[in-house]
Amino acid sequence: MKIFKLHPDMDARHYPLTKEIYLEMTSRMPPYVMLESDGKMRHYAVCPACNNPVQIIGLHQQKVERAIYAKHIPKTIPRLATYRQAAYENCPLAAKSRIQAEKSARKSGNDDLAPQILHIIERHFDRIVRVLQQALGIIISPKLAQALLEDYLAEEGYRYKYASLINIPWMIGYFARAKSLVYCLVKDEVMKKSIAEHEPNVVFSGDKLDKKGKSFLHIDMYFSRHDIRPEGDAITESMDMVIVSHKNGVKKELFRKRIVFDYDSFQYLLNIPEGKGKRREDLLTIAHQILQQAG
């Protein structure tokens, strides 16, 4: 793992793991830097995805092949973080082998992350939509954003076994039912070209996707194949975005792309200080109202 955070709090931000950043953020103070009973100095932090304690390995290692990284440890670090086995088992950053997850998978004994996930959604829904929109290559209107969030809550996506504090934007999309793209603005040029080539009854007015004439054609988007793959000390988390047409009972795939989760883009937006940066009050209002209704 190449990222860390200092607290398991709801609003704690995470940082890229380098020697300089770690020492600056922790000030070399307990409980981050601890002289253990065996006489050895050890360095600790918190996993950004599951809130478990992690140990920093190779902080002062000079060999390039043993670059600094963080690994989960099966013990509680007092005044820092409590170890929870279920959280570790469900953590994408702790994946030891490739995981092709099923949407039906639910957390077991790990629901303490759910309030934090919902808290982040309410406070940062506009930024969540911005990250997802960039990943998809389509403009997410307030109406579509509301529909995505309502589906996510109805599916209890925050209780999904592999839901974490760093993959929220993509999970909002992953748990949605198929959504119509008719009249949506498509910014991804490769997507536009593929749709136009495979479906002659589609026309684009600039970026706007429309049907030709009064065709009973449906163009829908859905998500599948949530995948977690280890790559050395890091992991790659991804999902498929699929666009299909439906006409007279016949379904045709028009476009598919693999979306790799860019944790840094989400964290960058979360790290913008309060009062700075452009916010979307319309989207924040939508999230607040929906979450209040959901209780």
C-alpha positions, 0 to 999 in steps of 0.5 A: 500500500502506497497511501496512509492516513493519521486517524480513523476519523470520518474526515481524515484525509489520506496522503501518498506514502513517502518518507518525507511526507510520513515524517512531516505529518507524524512529527515522529511522535507516538503513537506513530513512531513507537519504541517496542519492547524488543528494542526496535523502533516501529512506524504506524499509520491507518489504512485509508480504506478500512481504518485498520492499523498499518505498519510502515515498512522500509521507512529508512531503507536505502535499497531501491528494491525495498521501497517504502510501503504500508502493510496491515498488521493484526493488532490494535495500536493504542491511541491510533486504531483498533484492529478488526479482522472483518474489516481487513478481510474486506479491505481492497488494499489488503487483497492478496489475490484477484477478486471479482466481486459480486454485488450481492456480497454484504459486509459481515461484522464490518458495518462500522464503515457504513456511517462514515461512507454515508457521512462522506456522501452527504458532505461531498456528493458534488465531488463524488459526482465530479469524479464519477462523471470524469471516469464515465465520460458523460455529463451527470445531470442533477436528475441522473445524480439523484437516481444513482444515489437513490439506487445506491441507498436502495441496494445498501451499497454502503454495506457491500463487502468491498465498499471502502472509504476510498472507492465511494464515487465508483460504487455510486455508479456500480450499484445503479440500475441501468440508466437511459443515456438518451438526451445525455451529453457524451464527452468521450469521443471513443464512446460516441464513435462506437455507439454511432457505428454500432447503432444506426438509429442513434444520432448525436447533436454535438455531444447530445445523444438522441434517437432518429425519428420516433424509434422505440429504441432504448440506449442504456448504461450499466456497470458490472465486473467489480475487480480488485487485482494486486500489483506488487505493493499496490492494487488496481480496483476497476469495474466495467461500464457497458452501453447497450441498445434494446429494440424489439426485444433484441439487445446489442452491446454498443460500447464497453470500457474498463474504468480504473478507480483513481483514488488520488482524484477523489482524495484531491477534492476531499483535501480542498480546504473548507471554503475553497474550491467550487461547490455544487449546492444543488447536488449537496441539497439532493444528497442531504434530502435523500439521506434525511428521508432514508433516515 
